[in-house]
Amino acid sequence: MRGLMVEKDPGLSWIEAKKDIHVFSSGDISHPMADEVQAELHRLKRNMIRTKSDDSETQKACYLNCTG
């Protein structure tokens, strides 16, 4: 699409929180709490990475203990 110089409208996502609907698109920073939302997303991402790492270490430990 870039080569054809065609612009695509961004897709929209929305969430419902406490009976309020929040609509946003990728890169949207117009929400009044955008900084807080980004901070929470980064916190969740760190937790997912840590959990994945912890799971990997647990699997290695179980394998070593069960086979050795």
Biopython code that builds the backbone (N, CA, C, O; Angstrom):
import numpy as np
from Bio.PDB.StructureBuilder import StructureBuilder

atoms = [
    (1, "MET", "N", (0.819, -1.195, 0.000)),
    (1, "MET", "CA", (0.000, 0.000, 0.000)),
    (1, "MET", "C", (0.863, 1.259, 0.000)),
    (1, "MET", "O", (0.487, 2.282, -0.572)),
    (2, "ARG", "N", (2.033, 1.171, 0.653)),
    (2, "ARG", "CA", (2.898, 2.360, 0.662)),
    (2, "ARG", "C", (3.351, 2.717, -0.748)),
    (2, "ARG", "O", (3.403, 3.890, -1.117)),
    (3, "GLY", "N", (3.683, 1.683, -1.539)),
    (3, "GLY", "CA", (4.139, 1.926, -2.899)),
    (3, "GLY", "C", (3.065, 2.546, -3.779)),
    (3, "GLY", "O", (3.371, 3.267, -4.729)),
    (4, "LEU", "N", (1.819, 2.267, -3.465)),
    (4, "LEU", "CA", (0.707, 2.816, -4.237)),
    (4, "LEU", "C", (0.231, 4.157, -3.702)),
    (4, "LEU", "O", (-0.690, 4.763, -4.250)),
    (5, "MET", "N", (0.876, 4.627, -2.607)),
    (5, "MET", "CA", (0.500, 5.896, -1.980)),
    (5, "MET", "C", (-0.958, 5.885, -1.506)),
    (5, "MET", "O", (-1.656, 6.896, -1.586)),
    (6, "VAL", "N", (-1.394, 4.746, -1.019)),
    (6, "VAL", "CA", (-2.760, 4.608, -0.508)),
    (6, "VAL", "C", (-2.690, 4.657, 1.013)),
    (6, "VAL", "O", (-1.835, 4.016, 1.623)),
    (7, "GLU", "N", (-3.581, 5.411, 1.612)),
    (7, "GLU", "CA", (-3.627, 5.469, 3.065)),
    (7, "GLU", "C", (-4.743, 4.584, 3.573)),
    (7, "GLU", "O", (-5.830, 4.536, 2.998)),
    (8, "LYS", "N", (-4.465, 3.892, 4.648)),
    (8, "LYS", "CA", (-5.440, 3.009, 5.270)),
    (8, "LYS", "C", (-5.890, 3.644, 6.576)),
    (8, "LYS", "O", (-5.064, 4.122, 7.353)),
    (9, "ASP", "N", (-7.178, 3.652, 6.816)),
    (9, "ASP", "CA", (-7.678, 4.121, 8.094)),
    (9, "ASP", "C", (-7.222, 3.142, 9.171)),
    (9, "ASP", "O", (-7.260, 1.928, 8.968)),
    (10, "PRO", "N", (-6.792, 3.668, 10.312)),
    (10, "PRO", "CA", (-6.331, 2.765, 11.370)),
    (10, "PRO", "C", (-7.495, 1.968, 11.947)),
    (10, "PRO", "O", (-8.624, 2.452, 12.027)),
    (11, "GLY", "N", (-7.195, 0.746, 12.341)),
    (11, "GLY", "CA", (-8.193, -0.056, 13.030)),
    (11, "GLY", "C", (-8.398, 0.484, 14.432)),
    (11, "GLY", "O", (-7.471, 1.025, 15.033)),
    (12, "LEU", "N", (-9.586, 0.344, 14.946)),
    (12, "LEU", "CA", (-9.886, 0.822, 16.280)),
    (12, "LEU", "C", (-10.089, -0.343, 17.229)),
    (12, "LEU", "O", (-10.595, -1.396, 16.843)),
    (13, "SER", "N", (-9.699, -0.148, 18.440)),
    (13, "SER", "CA", (-9.951, -1.110, 19.509)),
    (13, "SER", "C", (-10.714, -0.379, 20.594)),
    (13, "SER", "O", (-10.692, 0.850, 20.665)),
    (14, "TRP", "N", (-11.380, -1.135, 21.429)),
    (14, "TRP", "CA", (-12.066, -0.507, 22.543)),
    (14, "TRP", "C", (-12.119, -1.465, 23.713)),
    (14, "TRP", "O", (-12.102, -2.687, 23.563)),
    (15, "ILE", "N", (-12.184, -0.853, 24.890)),
    (15, "ILE", "CA", (-12.337, -1.628, 26.113)),
    (15, "ILE", "C", (-13.454, -0.995, 26.926)),
    (15, "ILE", "O", (-13.725, 0.201, 26.816)),
    (16, "GLU", "N", (-14.087, -1.809, 27.730)),
    (16, "GLU", "CA", (-15.083, -1.299, 28.666)),
    (16, "GLU", "C", (-14.501, -1.431, 30.066)),
    (16, "GLU", "O", (-14.101, -2.520, 30.478)),
    (17, "ALA", "N", (-14.453, -0.334, 30.787)),
    (17, "ALA", "CA", (-13.934, -0.329, 32.147)),
    (17, "ALA", "C", (-14.898, 0.460, 33.017)),
    (17, "ALA", "O", (-15.143, 1.643, 32.780)),
    (18, "LYS", "N", (-15.437, -0.204, 34.019)),
    (18, "LYS", "CA", (-16.390, 0.434, 34.929)),
    (18, "LYS", "C", (-17.535, 1.091, 34.165)),
    (18, "LYS", "O", (-17.920, 2.225, 34.449)),
    (19, "LYS", "N", (-18.064, 0.367, 33.205)),
    (19, "LYS", "CA", (-19.220, 0.783, 32.397)),
    (19, "LYS", "C", (-18.938, 1.975, 31.482)),
    (19, "LYS", "O", (-19.872, 2.559, 30.933)),
    (20, "ASP", "N", (-17.671, 2.344, 31.309)),
    (20, "ASP", "CA", (-17.275, 3.354, 30.332)),
    (20, "ASP", "C", (-16.574, 2.646, 29.189)),
    (20, "ASP", "O", (-15.809, 1.708, 29.415)),
    (21, "ILE", "N", (-16.827, 3.083, 27.963)),
    (21, "ILE", "CA", (-16.171, 2.508, 26.797)),
    (21, "ILE", "C", (-15.087, 3.473, 26.342)),
    (21, "ILE", "O", (-15.338, 4.659, 26.127)),
    (22, "HIS", "N", (-13.871, 2.937, 26.197)),
    (22, "HIS", "CA", (-12.720, 3.719, 25.754)),
    (22, "HIS", "C", (-12.286, 3.189, 24.394)),
    (22, "HIS", "O", (-11.997, 2.002, 24.245)),
    (23, "VAL", "N", (-12.242, 4.081, 23.400)),
    (23, "VAL", "CA", (-11.871, 3.709, 22.031)),
    (23, "VAL", "C", (-10.485, 4.276, 21.748)),
    (23, "VAL", "O", (-10.172, 5.404, 22.127)),
    (24, "PHE", "N", (-9.657, 3.471, 21.073)),
    (24, "PHE", "CA", (-8.311, 3.933, 20.759)),
    (24, "PHE", "C", (-7.803, 3.225, 19.524)),
    (24, "PHE", "O", (-8.356, 2.211, 19.095)),
    (25, "SER", "N", (-6.739, 3.775, 18.957)),
    (25, "SER", "CA", (-6.065, 3.140, 17.821)),
    (25, "SER", "C", (-4.572, 3.074, 18.157)),
    (25, "SER", "O", (-4.114, 3.686, 19.122)),
    (26, "SER", "N", (-3.845, 2.342, 17.366)),
    (26, "SER", "CA", (-2.413, 2.182, 17.591)),
    (26, "SER", "C", (-1.725, 3.541, 17.599)),
    (26, "SER", "O", (-1.922, 4.352, 16.695)),
    (27, "GLY", "N", (-0.930, 3.778, 18.610)),
    (27, "GLY", "CA", (-0.195, 5.036, 18.701)),
    (27, "GLY", "C", (-1.006, 6.205, 19.224)),
    (27, "GLY", "O", (-0.483, 7.316, 19.326)),
    (28, "ASP", "N", (-2.266, 5.986, 19.557)),
    (28, "ASP", "CA", (-3.142, 7.049, 20.040)),
    (28, "ASP", "C", (-2.715, 7.479, 21.436)),
    (28, "ASP", "O", (-2.638, 6.648, 22.341)),
    (29, "ILE", "N", (-2.441, 8.750, 21.619)),
    (29, "ILE", "CA", (-2.073, 9.259, 22.941)),
    (29, "ILE", "C", (-3.020, 10.379, 23.381)),
    (29, "ILE", "O", (-2.667, 11.180, 24.246)),
    (30, "SER", "N", (-4.213, 10.440, 22.794)),
    (30, "SER", "CA", (-5.140, 11.526, 23.098)),
    (30, "SER", "C", (-5.941, 11.301, 24.381)),
    (30, "SER", "O", (-6.526, 12.243, 24.914)),
    (31, "HIS", "N", (-5.974, 10.069, 24.880)),
    (31, "HIS", "CA", (-6.734, 9.804, 26.097)),
    (31, "HIS", "C", (-6.078, 10.540, 27.263)),
    (31, "HIS", "O", (-4.851, 10.560, 27.356)),
    (32, "PRO", "N", (-6.869, 11.147, 28.160)),
    (32, "PRO", "CA", (-6.281, 11.904, 29.269)),
    (32, "PRO", "C", (-5.416, 11.059, 30.208)),
    (32, "PRO", "O", (-4.596, 11.610, 30.943)),
    (33, "MET", "N", (-5.581, 9.751, 30.198)),
    (33, "MET", "CA", (-4.776, 8.891, 31.068)),
    (33, "MET", "C", (-3.798, 8.041, 30.253)),
    (33, "MET", "O", (-3.406, 6.960, 30.693)),
    (34, "ALA", "N", (-3.405, 8.517, 29.081)),
    (34, "ALA", "CA", (-2.535, 7.744, 28.189)),
    (34, "ALA", "C", (-1.225, 7.349, 28.870)),
    (34, "ALA", "O", (-0.749, 6.229, 28.685)),
    (35, "ASP", "N", (-0.640, 8.251, 29.651)),
    (35, "ASP", "CA", (0.624, 7.927, 30.327)),
    (35, "ASP", "C", (0.441, 6.788, 31.322)),
    (35, "ASP", "O", (1.272, 5.884, 31.401)),
    (36, "GLU", "N", (-0.654, 6.837, 32.082)),
    (36, "GLU", "CA", (-0.923, 5.787, 33.060)),
    (36, "GLU", "C", (-1.195, 4.456, 32.374)),
    (36, "GLU", "O", (-0.768, 3.406, 32.852)),
    (37, "VAL", "N", (-1.910, 4.502, 31.247)),
    (37, "VAL", "CA", (-2.205, 3.282, 30.491)),
    (37, "VAL", "C", (-0.907, 2.663, 29.982)),
    (37, "VAL", "O", (-0.707, 1.454, 30.101)),
    (38, "GLN", "N", (-0.029, 3.483, 29.416)),
    (38, "GLN", "CA", (1.250, 2.980, 28.908)),
    (38, "GLN", "C", (2.093, 2.385, 30.034)),
    (38, "GLN", "O", (2.729, 1.347, 29.852)),
    (39, "ALA", "N", (2.100, 3.035, 31.192)),
    (39, "ALA", "CA", (2.862, 2.518, 32.333)),
    (39, "ALA", "C", (2.321, 1.146, 32.753)),
    (39, "ALA", "O", (3.096, 0.238, 33.055)),
    (40, "GLU", "N", (1.010, 0.998, 32.772)),
    (40, "GLU", "CA", (0.415, -0.287, 33.160)),
    (40, "GLU", "C", (0.726, -1.363, 32.120)),
    (40, "GLU", "O", (1.004, -2.506, 32.482)),
    (41, "LEU", "N", (0.683, -1.013, 30.846)),
    (41, "LEU", "CA", (1.028, -1.983, 29.803)),
    (41, "LEU", "C", (2.472, -2.443, 29.940)),
    (41, "LEU", "O", (2.764, -3.629, 29.783)),
    (42, "HIS", "N", (3.370, -1.521, 30.231)),
    (42, "HIS", "CA", (4.776, -1.891, 30.420)),
    (42, "HIS", "C", (4.934, -2.793, 31.644)),
    (42, "HIS", "O", (5.716, -3.743, 31.615)),
    (43, "ARG", "N", (4.194, -2.501, 32.724)),
    (43, "ARG", "CA", (4.256, -3.332, 33.925)),
    (43, "ARG", "C", (3.772, -4.747, 33.615)),
    (43, "ARG", "O", (4.392, -5.725, 34.031)),
    (44, "LEU", "N", (2.659, -4.851, 32.881)),
    (44, "LEU", "CA", (2.130, -6.167, 32.523)),
    (44, "LEU", "C", (3.111, -6.930, 31.641)),
    (44, "LEU", "O", (3.296, -8.136, 31.809)),
    (45, "LYS", "N", (3.738, -6.230, 30.703)),
    (45, "LYS", "CA", (4.709, -6.876, 29.819)),
    (45, "LYS", "C", (5.887, -7.426, 30.619)),
    (45, "LYS", "O", (6.334, -8.547, 30.377)),
    (46, "ARG", "N", (6.396, -6.633, 31.582)),
    (46, "ARG", "CA", (7.492, -7.110, 32.422)),
    (46, "ARG", "C", (7.074, -8.352, 33.201)),
    (46, "ARG", "O", (7.850, -9.298, 33.338)),
    (47, "ASN", "N", (5.845, -8.346, 33.709)),
    (47, "ASN", "CA", (5.349, -9.508, 34.452)),
    (47, "ASN", "C", (5.253, -10.735, 33.555)),
    (47, "ASN", "O", (5.587, -11.840, 33.982)),
    (48, "MET", "N", (4.801, -10.554, 32.317)),
    (48, "MET", "CA", (4.689, -11.689, 31.395)),
    (48, "MET", "C", (6.067, -12.237, 31.060)),
    (48, "MET", "O", (6.246, -13.453, 30.986)),
    (49, "ILE", "N", (7.041, -11.361, 30.858)),
    (49, "ILE", "CA", (8.404, -11.804, 30.552)),
    (49, "ILE", "C", (8.983, -12.547, 31.748)),
    (49, "ILE", "O", (9.607, -13.596, 31.588)),
    (50, "ARG", "N", (8.775, -12.000, 32.957)),
    (50, "ARG", "CA", (9.288, -12.637, 34.160)),
    (50, "ARG", "C", (8.627, -13.996, 34.370)),
    (50, "ARG", "O", (9.300, -14.963, 34.726)),
    (51, "THR", "N", (7.308, -14.077, 34.153)),
    (51, "THR", "CA", (6.585, -15.337, 34.309)),
    (51, "THR", "C", (7.095, -16.370, 33.317)),
    (51, "THR", "O", (7.285, -17.535, 33.668)),
    (52, "LYS", "N", (7.315, -15.944, 32.076)),
    (52, "LYS", "CA", (7.830, -16.859, 31.060)),
    (52, "LYS", "C", (9.209, -17.372, 31.470)),
    (52, "LYS", "O", (9.507, -18.557, 31.321)),
    (53, "SER", "N", (10.042, -16.479, 31.983)),
    (53, "SER", "CA", (11.382, -16.865, 32.431)),
    (53, "SER", "C", (11.296, -17.810, 33.628)),
    (53, "SER", "O", (12.022, -18.802, 33.689)),
    (54, "ASP", "N", (10.413, -17.505, 34.578)),
    (54, "ASP", "CA", (10.231, -18.357, 35.757)),
    (54, "ASP", "C", (9.747, -19.740, 35.349)),
    (54, "ASP", "O", (10.225, -20.746, 35.873)),
    (55, "ASP", "N", (8.797, -19.797, 34.412)),
    (55, "ASP", "CA", (8.289, -21.085, 33.936)),
    (55, "ASP", "C", (9.392, -21.903, 33.294)),
    (55, "ASP", "O", (9.475, -23.115, 33.492)),
    (56, "SER", "N", (10.241, -21.235, 32.523)),
    (56, "SER", "CA", (11.344, -21.919, 31.853)),
    (56, "SER", "C", (12.309, -22.496, 32.880)),
    (56, "SER", "O", (12.760, -23.633, 32.739)),
    (57, "GLU", "N", (12.630, -21.715, 33.915)),
    (57, "GLU", "CA", (13.540, -22.187, 34.963)),
    (57, "GLU", "C", (12.917, -23.348, 35.730)),
    (57, "GLU", "O", (13.618, -24.295, 36.084)),
    (58, "THR", "N", (11.610, -23.291, 35.993)),
    (58, "THR", "CA", (10.913, -24.374, 36.703)),
    (58, "THR", "C", (10.950, -25.650, 35.884)),
    (58, "THR", "O", (11.174, -26.732, 36.425)),
    (59, "GLN", "N", (10.730, -25.528, 34.576)),
    (59, "GLN", "CA", (10.763, -26.703, 33.708)),
    (59, "GLN", "C", (12.162, -27.317, 33.691)),
    (59, "GLN", "O", (12.304, -28.539, 33.728)),
    (60, "LYS", "N", (13.194, -26.475, 33.636)),
    (60, "LYS", "CA", (14.569, -26.985, 33.645)),
    (60, "LYS", "C", (14.865, -27.705, 34.953)),
    (60, "LYS", "O", (15.459, -28.782, 34.952)),
    (61, "ALA", "N", (14.450, -27.110, 36.071)),
    (61, "ALA", "CA", (14.708, -27.709, 37.375)),
    (61, "ALA", "C", (13.983, -29.045, 37.502)),
    (61, "ALA", "O", (14.548, -30.014, 38.008)),
    (62, "CYS", "N", (12.746, -29.097, 37.048)),
    (62, "CYS", "CA", (11.984, -30.346, 37.114)),
    (62, "CYS", "C", (12.648, -31.404, 36.253)),
    (62, "CYS", "O", (12.752, -32.558, 36.670)),
    (63, "TYR", "N", (13.100, -31.038, 35.067)),
    (63, "TYR", "CA", (13.742, -31.987, 34.176)),
    (63, "TYR", "C", (15.016, -32.540, 34.819)),
    (63, "TYR", "O", (15.263, -33.746, 34.795)),
    (64, "LEU", "N", (15.824, -31.639, 35.394)),
    (64, "LEU", "CA", (17.080, -32.075, 36.009)),
    (64, "LEU", "C", (16.825, -32.952, 37.229)),
    (64, "LEU", "O", (17.530, -33.940, 37.437)),
    (65, "ASN", "N", (15.839, -32.609, 38.028)),
    (65, "ASN", "CA", (15.539, -33.374, 39.244)),
    (65, "ASN", "C", (14.891, -34.722, 38.901)),
    (65, "ASN", "O", (15.131, -35.721, 39.579)),
    (66, "CYS", "N", (14.079, -34.741, 37.857)),
    (66, "CYS", "CA", (13.353, -35.966, 37.513)),
    (66, "CYS", "C", (14.235, -36.951, 36.747)),
    (66, "CYS", "O", (13.998, -38.157, 36.799)),
    (67, "THR", "N", (15.248, -36.455, 36.038)),
    (67, "THR", "CA", (16.070, -37.339, 35.228)),
    (67, "THR", "C", (17.418, -37.643, 35.874)),
    (67, "THR", "O", (18.080, -38.614, 35.508)),
    (68, "GLY", "N", (17.813, -36.836, 36.809)),
    (68, "GLY", "CA", (19.157, -36.977, 37.371)),
    (68, "GLY", "C", (19.107, -37.686, 38.644)),
    (68, "GLY", "O", (20.143, -37.902, 39.272)),
]
sb = StructureBuilder()
sb.init_structure("model")
sb.init_model(0)
sb.init_chain("A")
sb.init_seg("    ")
for serial, (resi, resn, name, xyz) in enumerate(atoms, 1):
    if name == "N":
        sb.init_residue(resn, " ", resi, " ")
    sb.init_atom(name, np.array(xyz, "f"), 0.0, 1.0, " ", f" {name:<3s}", serial, name[0])
structure = sb.get_structure()
